[in-house]
């Protein structure tokens, strides 16, 4: 049951945060309010009138708009064409009236302080501006309630701040906003009221002056500690060395463009950046899952390029993939079987060509206990576990052998706060045990909590490597591709232009 008898009231001119872990049922509820899904029970009241929505058109007619986590824009269309889509205005003979649509886009963007170029092609716009287009598209339809589903998931810190300002402006103009998120910092910064959902049910409401620890406890159902305890790193010799790496994506574009980095024993190097800037391809190349087009990848001086993933794992590399359901687990296998996926043909789990069930079962019991995997039995299929416990199975499999290098890509994506706390502690434990850790995360809070050094990646390149005490604002600018050299060049260009004028 995705939603279990949920009551939610949104007042006029209110920013109402819907807080909960991934999988708690937030998006399902909002998809029902937007007419994409249909409820089995209960009712939706808009201004005191019960409504049934057969589709998004009915919801829009009732004054409800939604900006989805994954934008619903056509990349090759202009801003105006995207805003028109589904609500086209025509002149005589059925010709599209682009002129009036363009004027409407300009009028709405100026009224709500959402600057967009109506003639720009969406594919050429930064992610933050694309999101603005989505909001303009909803406001053109005269909605009174705007649903924002995980709106900051793909934004830099600066773009996030800009979005929060936009939300405040919409509130001042009388719009109501439902803000779906799992990020406590943003909730406290913007919300008037907070409803917390856990496992499909409302567990309570809170005011924004509630502490992050209190909100986290409501989300998870138990006391959690949000801060990571760690001592200063004592880096040793380089373990992973990447030089001038070039990697192509599935479309044949250069996703990693001459990137170099180094991770030493006893340190966490975090690669920060907005998702889609080459991080996935970088990790896949290191793990032998994607061919290297140029450059070198070395593990303690040993070239890994061209080696199979199995050989790389056997060389002492542990791997936590960014998509556990695709690359990390076999969902129809048992927990015990998933715990030996990379060691099934080695003692003590195999003897010749035969598996040794007793040894596999014993190891599973020990790992389930050590890593606090919540399962009815090690023989349960791993697909029946929650996301956090599935991730713990991967962590348990990778970290119960001696490793030189831990490559962890988005290790806490879709994981509850309690499991996140556990995973963070294990990452630091590996670092303190002498392993090198390459962490790839789009969550800046996670990067700042775990990293000893931070390499910021933008469009396939490492723009700069900085310390964890670097201001968030500077890291955010780097994530947007802005370096000190860029600022200097821009300033110089402005000066020249001013002189010529």
VEXDREN-2710 file (C-alpha; in Angstrom, 1 decimal):
% VEXDREN-2710
k/r/px/py/pz
1/UNK/0.0/0.0/0.0
2/UNK/1.7/3.2/-1.2
3/UNK/-0.7/5.6/0.5
4/UNK/-2.6/4.6/3.7
5/UNK/-5.5/6.9/4.6
6/UNK/-3.5/10.1/4.2
7/UNK/-5.0/13.4/5.4
8/UNK/-3.4/16.6/4.0
9/UNK/-4.7/20.2/4.1
10/UNK/-3.0/22.9/2.1
11/UNK/-4.0/26.5/3.0
12/UNK/-4.1/29.4/0.5
13/UNK/-0.7/31.2/0.2
14/UNK/1.1/28.5/2.1
15/UNK/4.3/26.6/1.4
16/UNK/3.5/23.1/2.7
17/UNK/6.5/20.7/2.8
18/UNK/5.8/17.0/2.3
19/UNK/8.8/15.3/4.0
20/UNK/9.7/11.7/3.9
21/UNK/12.3/9.2/2.7
22/UNK/12.4/8.0/-0.9
23/UNK/9.7/5.3/-1.2
24/UNK/7.6/6.8/1.6
25/UNK/4.7/7.5/-0.8
26/UNK/5.1/11.3/-1.4
27/UNK/5.2/11.2/-5.2
28/UNK/2.4/8.7/-5.3
29/UNK/0.2/11.0/-3.3
30/UNK/1.0/14.0/-5.6
31/UNK/0.5/11.9/-8.7
32/UNK/-3.0/11.2/-7.4
33/UNK/-3.6/14.9/-6.8
34/UNK/-2.5/15.6/-10.3
35/UNK/-4.7/13.0/-11.9
36/UNK/-1.9/10.7/-13.0
37/UNK/-3.0/8.0/-10.6
38/UNK/-6.5/7.2/-9.2
39/UNK/-7.2/6.7/-5.5
40/UNK/-8.9/3.5/-4.3
41/UNK/-10.5/5.3/-1.3
42/UNK/-10.9/8.8/0.0
43/UNK/-11.6/12.2/-1.6
44/UNK/-9.9/15.3/-2.9
45/UNK/-11.5/18.6/-2.0
46/UNK/-10.6/21.8/-3.9
47/UNK/-12.0/25.0/-2.3
48/UNK/-14.6/22.8/-0.4
49/UNK/-15.8/20.9/-3.5
50/UNK/-15.1/17.2/-4.0
51/UNK/-13.3/16.5/-7.3
52/UNK/-12.4/13.4/-9.2
53/UNK/-9.6/13.7/-11.7
54/UNK/-9.6/11.5/-14.8
55/UNK/-6.2/12.9/-15.8
56/UNK/-3.9/15.9/-15.5
57/UNK/-6.2/18.1/-17.6
58/UNK/-8.9/17.8/-14.9
59/UNK/-6.4/18.7/-12.2
60/UNK/-5.2/21.8/-14.2
61/UNK/-8.8/22.9/-14.7
62/UNK/-9.2/22.7/-10.9
63/UNK/-6.2/25.0/-10.5
64/UNK/-3.5/22.3/-9.7
65/UNK/-0.1/22.3/-11.5
66/UNK/2.8/20.0/-11.0
67/UNK/6.6/20.3/-11.8
68/UNK/7.9/16.7/-11.9
69/UNK/11.3/15.6/-10.6
70/UNK/12.2/14.5/-14.1
71/UNK/11.2/17.5/-16.3
72/UNK/8.4/17.0/-18.9
73/UNK/10.0/19.1/-21.6
74/UNK/10.7/18.5/-25.3
75/UNK/14.4/19.4/-25.7
76/UNK/14.2/20.4/-29.4
77/UNK/11.2/22.7/-28.8
78/UNK/11.6/26.4/-27.8
79/UNK/10.4/27.6/-24.4
80/UNK/7.3/29.0/-26.0
81/UNK/6.5/25.8/-27.8
82/UNK/6.9/23.8/-24.6
83/UNK/4.6/26.1/-22.7
84/UNK/2.0/25.9/-25.5
85/UNK/2.1/22.1/-25.7
86/UNK/-1.2/20.6/-24.7
87/UNK/-2.9/24.0/-24.6
88/UNK/-2.2/25.3/-28.1
89/UNK/-3.9/28.6/-29.3
90/UNK/-4.6/29.0/-33.0
91/UNK/-5.4/31.7/-35.4
92/UNK/-7.5/31.2/-38.5
93/UNK/-7.2/28.0/-40.5
94/UNK/-5.8/26.2/-37.4
95/UNK/-2.4/28.0/-37.6
96/UNK/-0.5/28.0/-34.2
97/UNK/-0.6/31.4/-32.6
98/UNK/3.0/31.5/-31.4
99/UNK/3.0/35.3/-31.1
100/UNK/0.3/35.4/-28.4
101/UNK/1.8/32.4/-26.7
102/UNK/5.2/34.1/-26.6
103/UNK/3.7/37.3/-25.2
104/UNK/2.0/35.2/-22.5
105/UNK/5.3/33.6/-21.5
106/UNK/6.9/37.0/-21.2
107/UNK/4.0/38.4/-19.2
108/UNK/4.0/35.5/-16.7
109/UNK/7.8/35.3/-16.4
110/UNK/7.9/39.0/-15.6
111/UNK/5.0/38.9/-13.2
112/UNK/6.5/36.1/-11.1
113/UNK/10.1/37.1/-11.5
114/UNK/11.0/34.0/-13.5
115/UNK/13.2/35.3/-16.3
116/UNK/13.3/33.0/-19.3
117/UNK/14.0/33.5/-23.0
118/UNK/10.8/32.5/-24.9
119/UNK/12.8/31.8/-28.1
120/UNK/15.5/29.7/-26.5
121/UNK/15.6/26.0/-27.3
122/UNK/15.2/24.0/-24.1
123/UNK/18.1/21.7/-24.9
124/UNK/20.5/24.7/-24.6
125/UNK/19.2/25.8/-21.2
126/UNK/20.9/25.0/-17.9
127/UNK/18.9/22.7/-15.6
128/UNK/17.9/25.5/-13.3
129/UNK/16.4/27.5/-16.1
130/UNK/14.6/24.4/-17.5
131/UNK/12.9/24.1/-14.1
132/UNK/11.9/27.7/-14.4
133/UNK/10.3/26.9/-17.7
134/UNK/8.3/24.1/-16.0
135/UNK/7.0/26.5/-13.4
136/UNK/6.1/29.1/-16.1
137/UNK/4.3/26.4/-18.0
138/UNK/2.1/25.7/-14.9
139/UNK/1.5/29.3/-14.1
140/UNK/0.4/30.1/-17.7
141/UNK/-2.5/27.7/-17.0
142/UNK/-3.5/29.9/-14.0
143/UNK/-3.0/27.3/-11.3
144/UNK/-3.5/28.2/-7.6
145/UNK/-1.7/25.2/-6.2
146/UNK/1.8/24.2/-7.5
147/UNK/3.3/20.8/-6.6
148/UNK/7.1/20.7/-6.8
149/UNK/8.4/17.1/-6.7
150/UNK/12.0/16.9/-5.4
151/UNK/12.7/20.2/-7.2
152/UNK/16.3/20.6/-6.0
153/UNK/17.5/17.1/-6.9
154/UNK/19.4/18.2/-10.0
155/UNK/20.3/21.8/-9.0
156/UNK/23.5/23.4/-7.8
157/UNK/23.4/25.2/-4.4
158/UNK/23.0/28.6/-6.1
159/UNK/20.2/27.3/-8.3
160/UNK/18.5/25.9/-5.2
161/UNK/18.7/29.3/-3.4
162/UNK/17.2/30.9/-6.5
163/UNK/14.4/28.4/-6.5
164/UNK/13.6/29.1/-2.9
165/UNK/13.4/32.8/-3.7
166/UNK/11.0/32.0/-6.5
167/UNK/8.9/30.0/-4.1
168/UNK/8.7/32.9/-1.7
169/UNK/7.7/35.2/-4.5
170/UNK/4.9/32.8/-5.6
171/UNK/3.7/32.6/-2.0
172/UNK/3.6/36.4/-1.8
173/UNK/1.4/36.5/-4.9
174/UNK/-1.1/34.2/-3.2
175/UNK/-0.1/30.8/-4.7
176/UNK/0.0/27.7/-2.6
177/UNK/2.9/25.3/-2.9
178/UNK/3.4/21.6/-2.0
179/UNK/7.1/21.1/-1.7
180/UNK/8.1/17.4/-1.8
181/UNK/11.6/16.7/-0.5
182/UNK/13.8/14.6/1.8
183/UNK/16.3/17.4/2.4
184/UNK/15.9/18.8/5.9
185/UNK/17.9/22.0/5.4
186/UNK/15.6/23.2/2.6
187/UNK/12.4/22.3/4.5
188/UNK/13.5/24.4/7.4
189/UNK/14.5/27.3/5.1
190/UNK/11.2/27.6/3.2
191/UNK/8.2/25.7/4.7
192/UNK/5.4/27.3/6.7
193/UNK/4.2/23.8/7.7
194/UNK/5.6/20.3/7.4
195/UNK/3.8/17.0/7.0
196/UNK/5.9/13.9/7.5
197/UNK/5.1/10.6/5.7
198/UNK/6.6/7.3/6.6
199/UNK/5.7/4.0/4.8
200/UNK/2.7/5.5/3.1
201/UNK/1.1/7.1/6.2
202/UNK/1.2/10.5/7.9
203/UNK/3.2/10.3/11.1
204/UNK/2.8/13.9/12.1
205/UNK/3.1/17.6/11.3
206/UNK/5.7/20.0/12.4
207/UNK/6.7/23.6/12.3
208/UNK/10.0/24.7/10.6
209/UNK/11.5/25.6/13.9
210/UNK/11.7/21.9/14.7
211/UNK/15.3/20.6/14.8
212/UNK/16.7/18.5/12.0
213/UNK/17.2/15.7/14.5
214/UNK/13.5/15.8/15.4
215/UNK/12.4/15.8/11.8
216/UNK/14.8/12.9/11.0
217/UNK/13.4/10.9/13.9
218/UNK/9.8/11.4/12.5
219/UNK/10.9/10.3/9.1
220/UNK/12.7/7.1/10.3
221/UNK/10.7/6.2/13.4
222/UNK/13.7/6.2/15.7
223/UNK/16.4/8.5/17.0
224/UNK/19.2/9.1/14.5
225/UNK/22.4/11.0/14.5
226/UNK/22.9/13.2/11.5
227/UNK/26.5/14.2/12.0
228/UNK/29.4/12.0/10.9
229/UNK/32.1/11.4/13.6
230/UNK/35.5/11.3/12.0
231/UNK/39.1/12.2/12.9
232/UNK/41.5/13.9/10.6
233/UNK/42.8/11.8/7.7
234/UNK/46.3/10.5/7.5
235/UNK/46.8/9.9/3.8
236/UNK/49.4/7.4/2.6
237/UNK/50.7/6.4/-0.8
238/UNK/48.5/6.9/-3.9
239/UNK/46.2/3.9/-4.5
240/UNK/44.1/5.0/-7.5
241/UNK/45.7/7.2/-10.2
242/UNK/43.7/8.4/-13.1
243/UNK/45.6/10.4/-15.8
244/UNK/44.1/12.2/-18.8
245/UNK/41.1/9.8/-18.9
246/UNK/38.8/10.0/-21.9
247/UNK/35.5/8.0/-21.9
248/UNK/32.5/8.1/-24.3
249/UNK/28.9/7.7/-23.3
250/UNK/26.3/5.5/-25.0
251/UNK/25.5/8.2/-27.6
252/UNK/29.1/8.5/-28.6
253/UNK/29.8/11.8/-26.9
254/UNK/32.9/12.4/-24.8
255/UNK/31.5/12.2/-21.3
256/UNK/34.9/12.2/-19.5
257/UNK/37.3/14.6/-21.2
258/UNK/40.9/14.3/-20.1
259/UNK/40.2/13.9/-16.4
260/UNK/43.0/13.3/-13.9
261/UNK/42.7/12.5/-10.2
262/UNK/44.5/10.7/-7.4
263/UNK/43.1/8.9/-4.3
264/UNK/45.5/8.0/-1.5
265/UNK/45.3/5.3/1.1
266/UNK/43.5/6.5/4.2
267/UNK/41.5/9.3/2.6
268/UNK/38.1/10.0/1.1
269/UNK/38.2/11.8/-2.2
270/UNK/34.7/12.9/-3.1
271/UNK/33.7/13.8/-6.7
272/UNK/31.0/16.4/-6.5
273/UNK/28.8/17.7/-9.3
274/UNK/25.3/17.9/-10.7
275/UNK/24.3/14.5/-12.0
276/UNK/25.1/14.0/-15.7
277/UNK/28.5/15.6/-15.9
278/UNK/30.4/12.4/-16.5
279/UNK/30.5/10.9/-13.0
280/UNK/28.7/7.7/-14.1
281/UNK/31.1/7.1/-17.0
282/UNK/34.1/7.9/-14.9
283/UNK/33.2/5.2/-12.3
284/UNK/32.2/2.7/-15.0
285/UNK/35.6/3.2/-16.7
286/UNK/37.5/2.7/-13.4
287/UNK/35.5/-0.5/-12.8
288/UNK/36.0/-2.0/-16.3
289/UNK/32.3/-1.6/-17.2
290/UNK/33.0/0.9/-20.0
291/UNK/35.9/1.1/-22.4
292/UNK/38.7/3.7/-21.9
293/UNK/39.1/5.8/-25.0
294/UNK/42.3/7.5/-23.8
295/UNK/44.5/7.9/-20.7
296/UNK/45.3/5.5/-17.9
297/UNK/43.7/4.1/-14.7
298/UNK/46.2/2.6/-12.2
299/UNK/45.7/0.7/-9.0
300/UNK/48.9/1.0/-6.9
301/UNK/50.9/1.3/-10.1
302/UNK/49.1/-1.5/-11.9
303/UNK/47.2/-0.6/-15.1
304/UNK/43.6/-1.5/-14.9
305/UNK/42.5/-0.4/-18.4
306/UNK/41.3/-3.3/-20.5
307/UNK/40.9/-5.6/-17.5
308/UNK/37.5/-7.2/-16.7
309/UNK/35.4/-6.1/-13.8
310/UNK/36.0/-9.5/-12.1
311/UNK/39.8/-8.9/-12.3
312/UNK/39.5/-5.4/-10.9
313/UNK/37.4/-6.7/-8.0
314/UNK/39.9/-9.4/-7.3
315/UNK/42.7/-6.9/-7.4
316/UNK/41.3/-5.4/-4.2
317/UNK/38.6/-3.0/-5.3
318/UNK/35.1/-2.8/-3.7
319/UNK/32.3/-1.3/-5.7
320/UNK/29.0/0.2/-4.6
321/UNK/27.2/1.1/-7.9
322/UNK/24.8/4.0/-8.2
323/UNK/21.9/1.9/-9.3
324/UNK/21.6/-1.1/-6.9
325/UNK/18.7/-2.7/-8.7
326/UNK/20.5/-2.7/-12.1
327/UNK/24.2/-3.2/-11.2
328/UNK/24.3/-4.2/-7.5
329/UNK/21.9/-7.0/-6.9
330/UNK/20.0/-9.9/-8.5
331/UNK/16.5/-9.2/-7.1
332/UNK/15.2/-12.8/-7.4
333/UNK/18.3/-14.2/-5.6
334/UNK/18.3/-14.6/-1.9
335/UNK/20.1/-12.3/0.5
336/UNK/22.7/-15.1/1.1
337/UNK/23.3/-15.5/-2.6
338/UNK/23.6/-11.8/-3.2
339/UNK/26.2/-11.6/-0.4
340/UNK/28.6/-13.8/-2.4
341/UNK/28.0/-12.6/-6.0
342/UNK/31.7/-11.6/-6.4
343/UNK/33.1/-14.6/-4.4
344/UNK/30.8/-17.5/-5.3
345/UNK/33.6/-19.5/-7.0
346/UNK/36.2/-19.1/-4.2
347/UNK/36.8/-20.9/-0.9
348/UNK/35.1/-21.2/1.5
349/UNK/31.9/-20.8/-0.7
350/UNK/33.0/-23.2/-3.4
351/UNK/34.9/-26.4/-3.7
352/UNK/35.9/-27.1/-7.3
353/UNK/32.7/-26.7/-9.3
354/UNK/30.3/-27.2/-6.4
355/UNK/28.9/-24.5/-4.0
356/UNK/29.1/-25.1/-0.3
357/UNK/25.6/-24.2/1.1
358/UNK/26.6/-24.5/4.7
359/UNK/29.5/-22.0/4.4
360/UNK/27.3/-19.6/2.4
361/UNK/24.5/-19.7/5.0
362/UNK/27.0/-19.2/7.9
363/UNK/28.6/-16.2/6.2
364/UNK/25.2/-14.7/5.5
365/UNK/24.1/-15.0/9.1
366/UNK/27.3/-13.3/10.2
367/UNK/27.0/-10.4/7.7
368/UNK/23.3/-9.9/8.3
369/UNK/24.1/-9.4/12.0
370/UNK/27.2/-7.3/11.5
371/UNK/25.6/-4.9/9.0
372/UNK/22.2/-4.8/10.7
373/UNK/20.4/-6.0/7.5
374/UNK/16.6/-6.1/8.4
375/UNK/15.4/-9.3/6.8
376/UNK/13.1/-12.2/7.9
377/UNK/15.8/-14.6/6.9
378/UNK/19.0/-14.7/4.8
379/UNK/17.0/-17.0/2.5
380/UNK/14.5/-14.3/1.7
381/UNK/14.8/-12.9/-1.8
382/UNK/16.6/-9.6/-1.7
383/UNK/13.9/-7.9/-3.8
384/UNK/11.6/-8.1/-0.7
385/UNK/13.9/-5.9/1.4
386/UNK/13.5/-2.1/1.7
387/UNK/15.9/0.1/-0.3
388/UNK/18.1/0.8/2.7
389/UNK/18.5/-2.8/3.6
390/UNK/19.2/-3.7/-0.1
391/UNK/22.0/-1.2/0.0
392/UNK/23.3/-2.7/3.3
393/UNK/23.5/-6.1/1.5
394/UNK/25.8/-4.5/-1.1
395/UNK/27.9/-2.8/1.5
396/UNK/28.2/-6.0/3.5
397/UNK/29.2/-8.0/0.4
398/UNK/31.9/-5.4/-0.6
399/UNK/33.4/-4.6/2.8
400/UNK/33.8/-8.1/4.3
401/UNK/36.9/-8.7/2.3
402/UNK/40.2/-6.8/2.4
403/UNK/40.1/-3.9/0.0
404/UNK/42.6/-1.4/-1.2
405/UNK/40.1/0.9/-2.8
406/UNK/36.4/1.5/-2.2
407/UNK/34.5/3.1/-5.1
408/UNK/31.1/4.2/-3.8
409/UNK/28.7/5.9/-6.3
410/UNK/25.7/7.6/-4.8
411/UNK/25.9/5.2/-1.8
412/UNK/22.9/6.6/0.0
413/UNK/20.5/7.3/-2.9
414/UNK/17.0/6.2/-1.9
415/UNK/18.1/5.2/1.6
416/UNK/16.5/6.2/4.9
417/UNK/18.3/8.5/7.3
418/UNK/19.1/5.6/9.7
419/UNK/20.7/3.5/7.0
420/UNK/22.5/6.6/5.7
421/UNK/24.1/7.1/9.1
422/UNK/25.2/3.4/9.1
423/UNK/26.7/3.6/5.6
424/UNK/28.6/6.8/6.3
425/UNK/30.1/5.3/9.4
426/UNK/31.3/2.2/7.4
427/UNK/32.9/4.5/4.7
428/UNK/34.9/6.3/7.4
429/UNK/35.7/2.9/9.0
430/UNK/37.2/1.8/5.7
431/UNK/39.2/5.0/5.4
432/UNK/40.5/4.7/8.9
433/UNK/41.5/1.1/8.2
434/UNK/43.8/2.3/5.4
435/UNK/41.7/1.9/2.3
436/UNK/41.4/4.6/-0.3
437/UNK/37.8/5.8/-0.9
438/UNK/36.5/7.4/-4.1
439/UNK/33.1/8.7/-3.3
440/UNK/30.8/10.0/-6.1
441/UNK/27.7/11.9/-4.8
442/UNK/25.4/14.5/-6.1
443/UNK/24.4/15.3/-2.4
444/UNK/26.6/18.2/-1.3
445/UNK/25.8/17.6/2.4
446/UNK/27.1/14.0/2.0
447/UNK/30.2/15.2/0.2
448/UNK/31.0/17.8/2.9
449/UNK/30.4/15.3/5.7
450/UNK/32.6/12.5/4.4
451/UNK/35.3/14.1/2.1
452/UNK/38.9/14.8/3.0
453/UNK/39.3/16.4/-0.4
454/UNK/36.6/17.4/-3.0
455/UNK/37.1/17.2/-6.8
456/UNK/34.3/19.1/-8.6
457/UNK/33.3/17.7/-11.9
458/UNK/31.7/19.7/-14.7
459/UNK/31.1/18.6/-18.3
460/UNK/33.5/15.7/-18.0
461/UNK/36.4/17.6/-16.4
462/UNK/37.7/18.2/-12.9
463/UNK/37.5/21.9/-12.5
464/UNK/39.2/22.1/-9.1
465/UNK/40.0/20.0/-6.0
466/UNK/39.3/21.8/-2.7
467/UNK/39.1/21.0/1.0
468/UNK/35.9/20.1/2.9
469/UNK/36.0/23.5/4.7
470/UNK/35.5/25.3/1.4
471/UNK/32.4/27.5/1.5
472/UNK/29.3/25.8/-0.1
473/UNK/28.9/28.9/-2.3
474/UNK/32.3/28.3/-4.0
475/UNK/31.6/24.6/-4.5
476/UNK/28.2/25.5/-5.9
477/UNK/29.8/27.9/-8.4
478/UNK/32.3/25.2/-9.5
479/UNK/29.4/22.7/-9.9
480/UNK/27.8/25.3/-12.3
481/UNK/31.1/25.6/-14.2
482/UNK/32.2/28.9/-12.7
483/UNK/35.9/29.1/-11.8
484/UNK/38.0/32.1/-10.7
485/UNK/39.4/32.2/-14.2
486/UNK/35.9/32.4/-15.6
487/UNK/35.0/35.3/-13.3
488/UNK/38.3/37.1/-14.3
489/UNK/37.6/36.6/-18.0
490/UNK/34.0/37.9/-17.6
491/UNK/35.1/40.9/-15.6
492/UNK/37.8/41.7/-18.2
493/UNK/35.2/41.3/-21.0
494/UNK/32.8/43.7/-19.3
495/UNK/35.5/46.2/-18.8
496/UNK/36.5/46.1/-22.4
497/UNK/32.9/46.4/-23.5
498/UNK/32.4/49.4/-21.2
499/UNK/35.5/51.1/-22.6
500/UNK/34.3/50.7/-26.1
501/UNK/30.8/52.0/-25.2
END
